Amino acid sequence: MSNSSDFPSGPIKKIKGKCIYLPGNDIDTDRIIPARFLKCVSFEALGNQVFADDRIDSNQLHPFDRDENKNGSILIVDKNFGCGSSREHAPQALMRWGIRAIVGQSFAEIFYSNCLSIGIPCALISEFDIKLLIQEINNFKQDQLTLDINSQKLISRKNSWSINIEKAASNMLLTGGWDATSILISQKEKINLTMQKIPYLNSFKI
């Protein structure tokens, strides 16, 4: 689990960390964060509830509960990850558990966009390469890998795999354009000038 001080901000060029493989196609947002947790007034506690039902019902220890995956930050998934409803709580829950990047064969479009909006890159990898990657993760569980957005590579101490992040998304990550809050803060002077021109913010009287 991560704390808020670890959350991304500004340009994101590389993400380093242990990988967690979550097998299965069509893992939807209701599995990532069940609907009963959507009543929360903030996202802060969602990390504790990520995959809540899967972790209870699983016949074997869920990947997010295994000791070797503690402090993992790069999630490896299969096809159509994040399908289903468009709830932004799903990437928020993953981020608060500690996930900083997701690598998979395909993603649901809205989930992809919701991840980008909070600085979580979703990178595509081929079916052939993901099999080799999973094999290496299983053999070297404690190794850290690097997701390099600029070179479009996922790099281990022994190998590297080509990944693909859409050009527009890559540019937003590399320049910090994904981070709307930081952009607003950096434009404080322009915001103040605009506020001065708005009558109801300046003691406007009829």
N, C-alpha and C positions, 0 to 999 in steps of 0.2 A: 504494500500500500504506500502511496505517496501523499505528501502534504501539499497544500496550495502553493507553497513557495517553489515547488518543483515544476509548476505548470509552465507551459511554453509561453514565450512572448517574443515579439520582434522576428527577425529573420531566422529561419531554420534551415541549416545546411547539412548537418549530419546528426544521426541519432545512433547512440551506442547502447547496447544492452544484451541481455540474454533473450533468447527466443522461446516462445511457448507455442507449441502446435496444438490447435483445436480442430480435430477431425470432423468432417461432415459437411455436406452441401446444404444450401438453403437454410442456414441458421438465421432466423428472423429476429427482429428487434424485440418481440415479446419474450423470446428466450433470453436475449441479452439482459433485458430488464423487464420483469413481469409488470403487467398493467397496474397492479395494486400499489406499486411504488411511485406511480405518476402523481399521486396526491401531494407529494412533498412540496414545500414552499421554497426550497433551495436544492441545489444538486450535491451539497456537501457530503451527505451520508450515502450516496448511491453506490460508492465503491464497495461497500459491505454487502450490497444486494445484487451485484452483477452475477448473472446466471444462477440466481437463487434457486429456482425450481430444478434446474439441471443438476445442481450440486447436491440437492436432497435426494432426487430420484435415481441418480446414477448408480449402477450396480458396482462400479469401481470408482476409485477416487478421481474426482474431476481434475482436469489439468490445472485449474486455478487453485486447487487445494494441495497439490503435490509439493513436497519440500523443495525439490530441485527447481521448481518454477517460481519460488518466492523471489520477489524483486525483478521478475521478468518485465521487459518493456517493449519487446517487438513481438506482436501476435501474428502467427502464421495460420492462415485459413484456406479453405478450399473454394468452392464456387458459390456465387450469388450470396455472399455474406452481407448481412444487414438488410435483407428483404423484409417485406411486410409493412407495417405502419411507419410513418415518417418521424416518429418520436425522437426529439433531440436528446432525450434522456439516455438513449443507448450509448452514443459516443461519450457523453458526459460520465456515465457510469464506468466505462472502460478506462477513461483518462484518470478518474479518481481511484481506480484500483492500481494504476501504474502504467497502463499502456500508452506508449508515445508514438508508435507507428504500427501499421497493419500491412502485411504482405499476403496477397492471395491471388487466386486465379480469376476471380471476378467479384464485383461489388454491386449492390443496389445503388442506383444513381443518387437518390436523396440521402441515403446513409453516407455515401462518399462525400457529398457536399457538406453535410452536417459535421463530419470529421474535419474537413478542411477548415471550416469556420472556427474551430477551436485549436487548430495547429497540429492535427494528427494526419500525417500523410498516409494515403492508401495506395500502395504500389502493386502493380500487376506483375505476375511471374508466370512463366509457362508451366504446363502440366509436367513436362519432362524435368525441368529444373527444380520444381517444388519437391519431387520425389527424392532427388539428390540432396536437397537442402534438409528435408526431414530426416534422412538417413544420417546426415552429419550432426544434426541436433541431438538425435538419439545416442550417437556415439560419444559426443563431447558436450554433455549437458550443462557444464558450468562455463563454457566458452562464451565470450562476448562477441557479438557481430556488430558491424557498422553499416547502417543504411546511409549511403552517400547520395543525396538528392541531385547534386550537380553532375556527377558521373553516371547516375542511374545504375548503381551497383549495390548489391548486398554482399559485404565482404567479411569472410572469416579469416582465421590465421592460416588456413590451408587452401581455401577456394574463394571464388567470387561468382556471383550469379547476376545476370542482367535482369533489371526490373524496368518497369515503365510507369512513370507518373505523367499524366497529361501536361502538355506544355504550359497551359494557362495556370494550372495548379502548381507546377514547379516554380514558375515565376513568382506566384504569390507567396510561396513558402520561402524562396531564396531572398526575396526583397522585403519580407515582412508585411506584404499587402494583405495577407489573410487576417491580420491582427487589427480589427476595426477599433478596438479600445485604445491601443497605442497610437494609432493614426489620429484619432480624435484628440488625445492628450497633446500630441506634437503640434496640433493646429490651434492651441489655446488662444493665441492672439487673434486669429481670424474669427474664432467663435465669439470672443468678447466684442469684436467690432460688429459682428452681425447682431449680437444681443442688444447693442446700443441703438440699433436701427428699428428694433421691434417695440412699438409703443407700450404694450401691456407689461413689458419687462422694465420699463423706465417711468414708473409713476404716471402712466397715462390716465388722464381724467377727461370725462365727457363734459 
